[in-house]
Amino acid sequence: MLSNFDIYATAGGNYKAVLREFTATANSSGQIVINFNPVTDNATIEGIEIIKK
């Protein structure tokens, strides 16, 4: 969903939060799969919130 996303550039510096929201549908096993592909250094994530509607 995010191609070549630069969290530092998006935040505008260190220690600033970035929030992105997405709608997803679980697969037939009830899973939502999240893949990370590093472009520079390593992918990072600090939290995931899943809200069932």
C-alpha distance matrix in Angstrom:
0.0 3.8 6.3 9.8 9.4 13.1 14.0 17.6 17.4 15.3 17.9 20.7 22.5 23.3 23.5 21.4 18.9 15.3 13.7 10.3 10.4 8.5 10.5 10.8 13.7 15.7 16.8 20.6 21.4 20.0 17.2 13.6 12.4 10.2 10.1 10.6 11.5 13.8 14.3 17.3 19.2 17.3 14.1 15.3 14.9 17.7 17.1 15.3 16.7 16.5 18.5 19.9 20.9
3.8 0.0 3.8 6.5 5.7 9.4 10.6 14.1 13.7 12.0 14.8 17.4 19.1 20.1 20.7 18.7 16.6 13.1 12.4 9.5 11.0 10.3 13.2 13.9 17.1 18.9 20.1 23.9 24.4 22.9 19.8 16.2 14.6 11.6 10.9 10.0 10.3 11.7 11.6 14.3 16.4 14.9 12.0 13.2 13.4 16.4 16.5 15.4 17.4 18.0 20.2 22.2 23.3
6.3 3.8 0.0 3.8 5.4 9.0 11.5 14.4 13.7 12.9 16.1 18.1 19.7 21.0 22.2 20.5 19.0 15.6 15.6 13.0 14.8 14.0 16.6 17.0 19.9 21.5 22.2 25.9 26.4 25.4 22.2 18.7 16.6 13.7 11.9 10.4 9.4 10.4 9.4 12.4 15.1 14.4 12.2 14.3 15.4 18.7 19.3 18.6 20.8 21.5 23.8 25.7 26.9
9.8 6.5 3.8 0.0 3.8 6.3 9.5 11.8 11.2 11.3 14.4 15.9 17.3 18.5 20.2 18.9 18.1 15.1 16.0 14.3 16.8 16.7 19.7 20.1 23.1 24.5 25.2 28.9 29.1 28.1 24.7 21.3 18.9 15.6 13.4 10.9 9.2 8.7 6.7 9.1 12.2 12.2 10.7 13.1 14.9 18.2 19.5 19.6 22.2 23.4 26.0 28.2 29.6
9.4 5.7 5.4 3.8 0.0 3.8 6.1 9.0 8.7 8.0 11.0 13.0 14.4 15.6 16.9 15.4 14.3 11.3 12.4 11.1 14.0 14.6 18.0 18.9 22.2 23.6 25.0 28.7 28.7 27.2 23.9 20.3 18.3 14.8 13.3 10.8 10.3 9.6 8.5 10.0 12.4 11.9 9.8 11.1 12.4 15.3 16.6 16.9 19.4 21.0 23.5 26.0 27.4
13.1 9.4 9.0 6.3 3.8 0.0 3.8 5.5 5.4 6.1 8.6 10.0 11.0 12.3 14.2 13.0 12.9 10.6 12.8 12.6 16.0 17.3 20.9 22.0 25.4 26.7 28.1 31.9 31.6 30.0 26.6 23.1 21.1 17.4 15.9 12.8 12.2 10.3 8.9 8.9 11.0 11.2 9.8 10.7 12.5 14.9 16.9 18.0 20.7 22.8 25.4 28.2 29.8
14.0 10.6 11.5 9.5 6.1 3.8 0.0 3.8 5.6 5.0 6.0 8.4 8.9 9.6 10.8 9.5 9.2 7.3 10.0 10.7 14.4 16.3 20.0 21.3 24.8 26.0 27.8 31.6 31.0 29.1 25.8 22.3 20.6 16.9 16.0 13.1 13.5 11.7 11.4 10.8 11.8 11.4 9.4 8.9 10.0 11.8 13.9 15.4 18.1 20.6 23.2 26.3 28.0
17.6 14.1 14.4 11.8 9.0 5.5 3.8 0.0 3.8 5.5 5.2 6.0 5.6 6.8 9.2 8.6 9.8 9.1 12.5 13.9 17.7 19.9 23.6 25.0 28.6 29.7 31.6 35.3 34.7 32.7 29.4 25.9 24.2 20.5 19.4 16.3 16.2 13.8 12.9 11.3 12.1 12.6 11.7 11.0 12.6 13.7 16.3 18.4 21.0 23.8 26.4 29.7 31.3
17.4 13.7 13.7 11.2 8.7 5.4 5.6 3.8 0.0 3.8 5.5 5.1 6.8 9.5 12.0 10.6 11.7 10.3 13.4 14.3 18.0 20.1 23.9 25.6 29.2 30.8 32.6 36.4 36.1 34.2 30.9 27.4 25.7 22.0 21.0 18.0 17.5 15.3 13.7 12.6 14.4 15.2 14.2 14.1 15.5 16.8 19.0 20.6 22.9 25.5 27.7 30.9 32.2
15.3 12.0 12.9 11.3 8.0 6.1 5.0 5.5 3.8 0.0 3.8 5.5 8.1 10.4 11.8 9.4 9.4 7.3 10.0 10.9 14.6 16.9 20.7 22.7 26.4 28.2 30.3 34.1 34.0 31.8 28.7 25.1 23.9 20.3 19.8 17.3 17.6 16.1 15.0 14.7 16.3 16.2 14.4 13.8 14.3 15.4 17.0 18.2 20.1 22.5 24.4 27.6 28.7
17.9 14.8 16.1 14.4 11.0 8.6 6.0 5.2 5.5 3.8 0.0 3.8 5.6 7.4 8.3 5.7 6.5 5.9 9.4 11.6 15.3 18.2 21.9 24.0 27.7 29.3 31.6 35.4 34.9 32.5 29.5 26.0 25.0 21.4 21.3 18.7 19.4 17.7 17.1 16.2 17.0 16.8 15.0 13.6 13.7 14.0 15.7 17.5 19.3 22.2 24.2 27.6 28.9
20.7 17.4 18.1 15.9 13.0 10.0 8.4 6.0 5.1 5.5 3.8 0.0 3.8 7.2 9.3 7.4 9.6 9.6 13.1 15.1 18.8 21.7 25.4 27.5 31.3 32.9 35.2 38.9 38.5 36.2 33.1 29.6 28.4 24.8 24.3 21.5 21.7 19.5 18.4 16.9 18.0 18.5 17.4 16.2 16.9 17.2 19.2 21.2 23.1 26.0 27.9 31.3 32.5
22.5 19.1 19.7 17.3 14.4 11.0 8.9 5.6 6.8 8.1 5.6 3.8 0.0 3.8 6.7 6.5 9.6 10.7 14.4 16.9 20.6 23.5 27.2 29.0 32.7 33.9 36.1 39.8 39.0 36.8 33.6 30.2 28.9 25.2 24.6 21.5 21.7 19.1 18.3 16.3 16.5 17.2 16.6 15.1 16.1 16.1 18.7 21.2 23.4 26.6 28.8 32.3 33.9
23.3 20.1 21.0 18.5 15.6 12.3 9.6 6.8 9.5 10.4 7.4 7.2 3.8 0.0 3.8 5.7 8.8 10.8 14.5 17.3 20.9 23.8 27.4 29.0 32.5 33.3 35.5 39.1 38.0 35.8 32.5 29.4 28.0 24.4 23.9 20.9 21.4 18.8 18.6 16.3 15.7 16.0 15.5 13.5 14.4 13.8 16.7 19.7 22.1 25.5 27.9 31.5 33.4
23.5 20.7 22.2 20.2 16.9 14.2 10.8 9.2 12.0 11.8 8.3 9.3 6.7 3.8 0.0 3.8 6.7 9.7 13.0 16.2 19.6 22.7 26.2 27.8 31.2 31.9 34.4 37.9 36.6 34.2 31.1 28.1 27.1 23.7 23.8 21.1 22.3 20.1 20.5 18.6 17.6 17.1 16.1 13.4 13.3 11.8 14.4 17.6 19.7 23.3 25.5 29.2 31.2
21.4 18.7 20.5 18.9 15.4 13.0 9.5 8.6 10.6 9.4 5.7 7.4 6.5 5.7 3.8 0.0 3.8 6.7 10.1 13.4 16.7 20.1 23.6 25.6 29.1 30.3 32.9 36.5 35.5 32.9 30.0 26.8 26.1 22.7 23.0 20.6 22.0 20.2 20.4 19.0 18.8 18.1 16.4 13.8 13.3 12.0 13.9 16.5 18.1 21.6 23.5 27.2 28.8
18.9 16.6 19.0 18.1 14.3 12.9 9.2 9.8 11.7 9.4 6.5 9.6 9.6 8.8 6.7 3.8 0.0 3.8 6.6 10.1 13.3 16.6 20.1 22.1 25.6 26.7 29.5 33.0 32.2 29.4 26.6 23.4 23.1 19.8 20.7 18.7 20.5 19.4 20.1 19.3 19.1 17.8 15.4 12.6 11.2 9.8 10.9 13.1 14.5 17.9 19.7 23.4 25.0
15.3 13.1 15.6 15.1 11.3 10.6 7.3 9.1 10.3 7.3 5.9 9.6 10.7 10.8 9.7 6.7 3.8 0.0 3.8 6.7 10.2 13.5 17.1 19.1 22.8 24.3 26.9 30.6 30.0 27.3 24.6 21.1 20.7 17.5 18.2 16.5 18.2 17.5 18.0 17.9 18.3 16.8 14.0 11.8 10.4 10.2 10.8 12.1 13.5 16.5 18.3 21.8 23.2
13.7 12.4 15.6 16.0 12.4 12.8 10.0 12.5 13.4 10.0 9.4 13.1 14.4 14.5 13.0 10.1 6.6 3.8 0.0 3.8 6.7 10.2 13.6 15.9 19.6 21.2 24.2 27.7 27.4 24.5 22.0 18.5 18.7 15.8 17.3 16.3 18.5 18.6 19.4 20.0 20.4 18.5 15.2 13.1 10.9 10.7 9.9 10.1 10.8 13.3 14.8 18.3 19.5
10.3 9.5 13.0 14.3 11.1 12.6 10.7 13.9 14.3 10.9 11.6 15.1 16.9 17.3 16.2 13.4 10.1 6.7 3.8 0.0 3.8 6.8 10.4 12.8 16.5 18.5 21.3 24.9 24.9 22.2 19.7 16.1 16.2 13.6 15.1 14.6 16.8 17.5 18.4 19.6 20.5 18.4 14.9 13.5 11.4 12.2 11.1 10.1 10.7 12.3 13.8 16.9 17.9
10.4 11.0 14.8 16.8 14.0 16.0 14.4 17.7 18.0 14.6 15.3 18.8 20.6 20.9 19.6 16.7 13.3 10.2 6.7 3.8 0.0 3.8 7.0 9.8 13.5 15.8 18.8 22.3 22.6 19.7 17.6 14.1 15.1 13.2 15.4 15.9 18.5 19.8 20.9 22.6 23.4 21.0 17.3 16.0 13.5 14.2 12.1 10.0 9.5 10.1 10.9 13.6 14.3
8.5 10.3 14.0 16.7 14.6 17.3 16.3 19.9 20.1 16.9 18.2 21.7 23.5 23.8 22.7 20.1 16.6 13.5 10.2 6.8 3.8 0.0 3.8 6.4 10.1 12.7 15.5 19.1 19.7 17.0 15.1 11.6 12.6 11.4 13.8 15.0 17.6 19.6 20.8 23.0 24.1 21.5 17.8 17.1 14.8 16.1 13.8 11.1 10.6 9.9 10.8 12.6 13.2
10.5 13.2 16.6 19.7 18.0 20.9 20.0 23.6 23.9 20.7 21.9 25.4 27.2 27.4 26.2 23.6 20.1 17.1 13.6 10.4 7.0 3.8 0.0 3.8 7.0 10.1 13.1 16.4 17.5 14.7 13.5 10.4 12.4 12.3 15.1 17.1 19.8 22.2 23.7 26.1 27.1 24.3 20.6 20.0 17.6 18.8 16.1 12.8 11.7 9.7 9.8 10.4 10.5
10.8 13.9 17.0 20.1 18.9 22.0 21.3 25.0 25.6 22.7 24.0 27.5 29.0 29.0 27.8 25.6 22.1 19.1 15.9 12.8 9.8 6.4 3.8 0.0 3.8 6.6 9.4 12.8 13.9 11.3 10.0 7.1 9.3 10.1 13.2 15.8 18.6 21.5 23.4 26.0 26.8 23.8 20.2 19.9 17.6 19.1 16.4 12.9 12.2 9.6 10.3 10.2 11.0
13.7 17.1 19.9 23.1 22.2 25.4 24.8 28.6 29.2 26.4 27.7 31.3 32.7 32.5 31.2 29.1 25.6 22.8 19.6 16.5 13.5 10.1 7.0 3.8 0.0 3.8 6.5 9.5 11.0 8.7 8.4 6.9 9.7 11.8 14.8 18.0 20.7 23.9 26.0 28.8 29.5 26.3 22.9 22.7 20.4 21.9 19.1 15.4 14.4 11.3 11.6 10.2 10.9
15.7 18.9 21.5 24.5 23.6 26.7 26.0 29.7 30.8 28.2 29.3 32.9 33.9 33.3 31.9 30.3 26.7 24.3 21.2 18.5 15.8 12.7 10.1 6.6 3.8 0.0 3.8 6.7 7.4 5.0 4.9 4.8 8.1 11.1 14.2 17.7 20.6 23.9 26.4 29.1 29.4 26.0 22.7 22.6 20.3 21.7 18.9 15.3 14.6 11.3 12.2 10.5 12.1
16.8 20.1 22.2 25.2 25.0 28.1 27.8 31.6 32.6 30.3 31.6 35.2 36.1 35.5 34.4 32.9 29.5 26.9 24.2 21.3 18.8 15.5 13.1 9.4 6.5 3.8 0.0 3.8 5.4 5.2 5.4 6.5 8.4 11.9 14.4 18.1 20.7 24.2 26.7 29.7 29.9 26.7 23.7 24.0 22.1 23.9 21.5 18.1 17.9 14.8 15.9 14.2 15.7
20.6 23.9 25.9 28.9 28.7 31.9 31.6 35.3 36.4 34.1 35.4 38.9 39.8 39.1 37.9 36.5 33.0 30.6 27.7 24.9 22.3 19.1 16.4 12.8 9.5 6.7 3.8 0.0 3.8 5.5 7.4 9.8 11.6 15.3 17.7 21.4 23.9 27.5 30.1 33.1 33.2 29.9 27.0 27.4 25.5 27.1 24.6 21.1 20.7 17.5 18.2 15.9 17.3
21.4 24.4 26.4 29.1 28.7 31.6 31.0 34.7 36.1 34.0 34.9 38.5 39.0 38.0 36.6 35.5 32.2 30.0 27.4 24.9 22.6 19.7 17.5 13.9 11.0 7.4 5.4 3.8 0.0 3.8 5.5 9.0 10.6 14.4 16.9 20.5 23.3 26.7 29.6 32.3 32.0 28.5 25.8 25.9 23.9 25.4 22.9 19.7 19.5 16.5 17.7 15.7 17.7
20.0 22.9 25.4 28.1 27.2 30.0 29.1 32.7 34.2 31.8 32.5 36.2 36.8 35.8 34.2 32.9 29.4 27.3 24.5 22.2 19.7 17.0 14.7 11.3 8.7 5.0 5.2 5.5 3.8 0.0 3.8 6.9 9.7 13.2 16.3 19.8 22.9 26.2 29.1 31.6 31.3 27.7 24.7 24.4 22.0 23.1 20.2 16.8 16.2 12.9 13.9 11.9 14.1
17.2 19.8 22.2 24.7 23.9 26.6 25.8 29.4 30.9 28.7 29.5 33.1 33.6 32.5 31.1 30.0 26.6 24.6 22.0 19.7 17.6 15.1 13.5 10.0 8.4 4.9 5.4 7.4 5.5 3.8 0.0 3.8 6.1 9.6 12.6 16.1 19.2 22.4 25.4 27.8 27.5 23.9 21.0 20.7 18.6 20.0 17.4 14.2 14.3 11.6 13.5 12.5 15.1
13.6 16.2 18.7 21.3 20.3 23.1 22.3 25.9 27.4 25.1 26.0 29.6 30.2 29.4 28.1 26.8 23.4 21.1 18.5 16.1 14.1 11.6 10.4 7.1 6.9 4.8 6.5 9.8 9.0 6.9 3.8 0.0 3.8 6.6 10.0 13.4 16.6 19.7 22.5 24.9 24.9 21.4 18.2 18.0 15.8 17.4 15.0 11.7 12.0 9.6 11.9 11.7 14.2
12.4 14.6 16.6 18.9 18.3 21.1 20.6 24.2 25.7 23.9 25.0 28.4 28.9 28.0 27.1 26.1 23.1 20.7 18.7 16.2 15.1 12.6 12.4 9.3 9.7 8.1 8.4 11.6 10.6 9.7 6.1 3.8 0.0 3.8 6.6 10.1 13.2 16.4 19.3 21.9 21.8 18.4 15.4 15.8 14.3 16.6 14.9 12.1 13.6 12.1 14.9 15.3 17.8
10.2 11.6 13.7 15.6 14.8 17.4 16.9 20.5 22.0 20.3 21.4 24.8 25.2 24.4 23.7 22.7 19.8 17.5 15.8 13.6 13.2 11.4 12.3 10.1 11.8 11.1 11.9 15.3 14.4 13.2 9.6 6.6 3.8 0.0 3.8 6.8 10.2 13.1 16.0 18.4 18.3 15.0 11.8 12.2 10.9 13.6 12.5 10.3 12.5 12.0 15.3 16.5 19.0
10.1 10.9 11.9 13.4 13.3 15.9 16.0 19.4 21.0 19.8 21.3 24.3 24.6 23.9 23.8 23.0 20.7 18.2 17.3 15.1 15.4 13.8 15.1 13.2 14.8 14.2 14.4 17.7 16.9 16.3 12.6 10.0 6.6 3.8 0.0 3.8 6.6 9.9 12.9 15.5 15.6 12.4 9.7 11.3 11.2 14.5 14.4 13.0 15.7 15.7 18.9 20.2 22.7
10.6 10.0 10.4 10.9 10.8 12.8 13.1 16.3 18.0 17.3 18.7 21.5 21.5 20.9 21.1 20.6 18.7 16.5 16.3 14.6 15.9 15.0 17.1 15.8 18.0 17.7 18.1 21.4 20.5 19.8 16.1 13.4 10.1 6.8 3.8 0.0 3.8 6.3 9.5 11.8 11.9 8.8 6.2 8.4 9.4 13.1 13.8 13.4 16.6 17.4 20.8 22.6 25.1
11.5 10.3 9.4 9.2 10.3 12.2 13.5 16.2 17.5 17.6 19.4 21.7 21.7 21.4 22.3 22.0 20.5 18.2 18.5 16.8 18.5 17.6 19.8 18.6 20.7 20.6 20.7 23.9 23.3 22.9 19.2 16.6 13.2 10.2 6.6 3.8 0.0 3.8 6.5 9.4 10.1 8.0 6.7 10.0 12.1 15.8 17.1 16.9 20.2 21.0 24.3 26.1 28.4
13.8 11.7 10.4 8.7 9.6 10.3 11.7 13.8 15.3 16.1 17.7 19.5 19.1 18.8 20.1 20.2 19.4 17.5 18.6 17.5 19.8 19.6 22.2 21.5 23.9 23.9 24.2 27.5 26.7 26.2 22.4 19.7 16.4 13.1 9.9 6.3 3.8 0.0 3.8 5.7 6.4 5.0 5.0 8.8 11.7 15.3 17.4 18.0 21.5 22.9 26.3 28.4 30.8
14.3 11.6 9.4 6.7 8.5 8.9 11.4 12.9 13.7 15.0 17.1 18.4 18.3 18.6 20.5 20.4 20.1 18.0 19.4 18.4 20.9 20.8 23.7 23.4 26.0 26.4 26.7 30.1 29.6 29.1 25.4 22.5 19.3 16.0 12.9 9.5 6.5 3.8 0.0 3.8 6.6 7.3 7.8 11.2 14.3 17.7 19.9 20.6 23.9 25.4 28.6 30.8 32.9
17.3 14.3 12.4 9.1 10.0 8.9 10.8 11.3 12.6 14.7 16.2 16.9 16.3 16.3 18.6 19.0 19.3 17.9 20.0 19.6 22.6 23.0 26.1 26.0 28.8 29.1 29.7 33.1 32.3 31.6 27.8 24.9 21.9 18.4 15.5 11.8 9.4 5.7 3.8 0.0 3.8 6.2 8.0 10.9 14.4 17.4 20.1 21.5 25.0 26.9 30.2 32.7 34.9
19.2 16.4 15.1 12.2 12.4 11.0 11.8 12.1 14.4 16.3 17.0 18.0 16.5 15.7 17.6 18.8 19.1 18.3 20.4 20.5 23.4 24.1 27.1 26.8 29.5 29.4 29.9 33.2 32.0 31.3 27.5 24.9 21.8 18.3 15.6 11.9 10.1 6.4 6.6 3.8 0.0 3.8 7.0 9.4 13.2 15.9 18.9 20.7 24.4 26.5 30.0 32.6 35.1
17.3 14.9 14.4 12.2 11.9 11.2 11.4 12.6 15.2 16.2 16.8 18.5 17.2 16.0 17.1 18.1 17.8 16.8 18.5 18.4 21.0 21.5 24.3 23.8 26.3 26.0 26.7 29.9 28.5 27.7 23.9 21.4 18.4 15.0 12.4 8.8 8.0 5.0 7.3 6.2 3.8 0.0 3.8 6.4 10.0 13.0 15.8 17.4 21.1 23.2 26.7 29.2 31.9
14.1 12.0 12.2 10.7 9.8 9.8 9.4 11.7 14.2 14.4 15.0 17.4 16.6 15.5 16.1 16.4 15.4 14.0 15.2 14.9 17.3 17.8 20.6 20.2 22.9 22.7 23.7 27.0 25.8 24.7 21.0 18.2 15.4 11.8 9.7 6.2 6.7 5.0 7.8 8.0 7.0 3.8 0.0 3.8 7.0 10.4 12.8 14.0 17.6 19.6 23.1 25.6 28.2
15.3 13.2 14.3 13.1 11.1 10.7 8.9 11.0 14.1 13.8 13.6 16.2 15.1 13.5 13.4 13.8 12.6 11.8 13.1 13.5 16.0 17.1 20.0 19.9 22.7 22.6 24.0 27.4 25.9 24.4 20.7 18.0 15.8 12.2 11.3 8.4 10.0 8.8 11.2 10.9 9.4 6.4 3.8 0.0 3.7 6.7 9.5 11.5 15.1 17.6 21.1 23.9 26.6
14.9 13.4 15.4 14.9 12.4 12.5 10.0 12.6 15.5 14.3 13.7 16.9 16.1 14.4 13.3 13.3 11.2 10.4 10.9 11.4 13.5 14.8 17.6 17.6 20.4 20.3 22.1 25.5 23.9 22.0 18.6 15.8 14.3 10.9 11.2 9.4 12.1 11.7 14.3 14.4 13.2 10.0 7.0 3.7 0.0 3.8 5.8 7.8 11.5 14.1 17.6 20.5 23.3
17.7 16.4 18.7 18.2 15.3 14.9 11.8 13.7 16.8 15.4 14.0 17.2 16.1 13.8 11.8 12.0 9.8 10.2 10.7 12.2 14.2 16.1 18.8 19.1 21.9 21.7 23.9 27.1 25.4 23.1 20.0 17.4 16.6 13.6 14.5 13.1 15.8 15.3 17.7 17.4 15.9 13.0 10.4 6.7 3.8 0.0 3.8 7.2 10.4 13.7 16.9 20.2 23.0
17.1 16.5 19.3 19.5 16.6 16.9 13.9 16.3 19.0 17.0 15.7 19.2 18.7 16.7 14.4 13.9 10.9 10.8 9.9 11.1 12.1 13.8 16.1 16.4 19.1 18.9 21.5 24.6 22.9 20.2 17.4 15.0 14.9 12.5 14.4 13.8 17.1 17.4 19.9 20.1 18.9 15.8 12.8 9.5 5.8 3.8 0.0 3.8 6.7 10.1 13.2 16.5 19.4
15.3 15.4 18.6 19.6 16.9 18.0 15.4 18.4 20.6 18.2 17.5 21.2 21.2 19.7 17.6 16.5 13.1 12.1 10.1 10.1 10.0 11.1 12.8 12.9 15.4 15.3 18.1 21.1 19.7 16.8 14.2 11.7 12.1 10.3 13.0 13.4 16.9 18.0 20.6 21.5 20.7 17.4 14.0 11.5 7.8 7.2 3.8 0.0 3.8 6.5 9.9 13.0 16.0
16.7 17.4 20.8 22.2 19.4 20.7 18.1 21.0 22.9 20.1 19.3 23.1 23.4 22.1 19.7 18.1 14.5 13.5 10.8 10.7 9.5 10.6 11.7 12.2 14.4 14.6 17.9 20.7 19.5 16.2 14.3 12.0 13.6 12.5 15.7 16.6 20.2 21.5 23.9 25.0 24.4 21.1 17.6 15.1 11.5 10.4 6.7 3.8 0.0 3.8 6.5 9.9 12.7
16.5 18.0 21.5 23.4 21.0 22.8 20.6 23.8 25.5 22.5 22.2 26.0 26.6 25.5 23.3 21.6 17.9 16.5 13.3 12.3 10.1 9.9 9.7 9.6 11.3 11.3 14.8 17.5 16.5 12.9 11.6 9.6 12.1 12.0 15.7 17.4 21.0 22.9 25.4 26.9 26.5 23.2 19.6 17.6 14.1 13.7 10.1 6.5 3.8 0.0 3.8 6.5 9.6
18.5 20.2 23.8 26.0 23.5 25.4 23.2 26.4 27.7 24.4 24.2 27.9 28.8 27.9 25.5 23.5 19.7 18.3 14.8 13.8 10.9 10.8 9.8 10.3 11.6 12.2 15.9 18.2 17.7 13.9 13.5 11.9 14.9 15.3 18.9 20.8 24.3 26.3 28.6 30.2 30.0 26.7 23.1 21.1 17.6 16.9 13.2 9.9 6.5 3.8 0.0 3.8 6.3
19.9 22.2 25.7 28.2 26.0 28.2 26.3 29.7 30.9 27.6 27.6 31.3 32.3 31.5 29.2 27.2 23.4 21.8 18.3 16.9 13.6 12.6 10.4 10.2 10.2 10.5 14.2 15.9 15.7 11.9 12.5 11.7 15.3 16.5 20.2 22.6 26.1 28.4 30.8 32.7 32.6 29.2 25.6 23.9 20.5 20.2 16.5 13.0 9.9 6.5 3.8 0.0 3.8
20.9 23.3 26.9 29.6 27.4 29.8 28.0 31.3 32.2 28.7 28.9 32.5 33.9 33.4 31.2 28.8 25.0 23.2 19.5 17.9 14.3 13.2 10.5 11.0 10.9 12.1 15.7 17.3 17.7 14.1 15.1 14.2 17.8 19.0 22.7 25.1 28.4 30.8 32.9 34.9 35.1 31.9 28.2 26.6 23.3 23.0 19.4 16.0 12.7 9.6 6.3 3.8 0.0
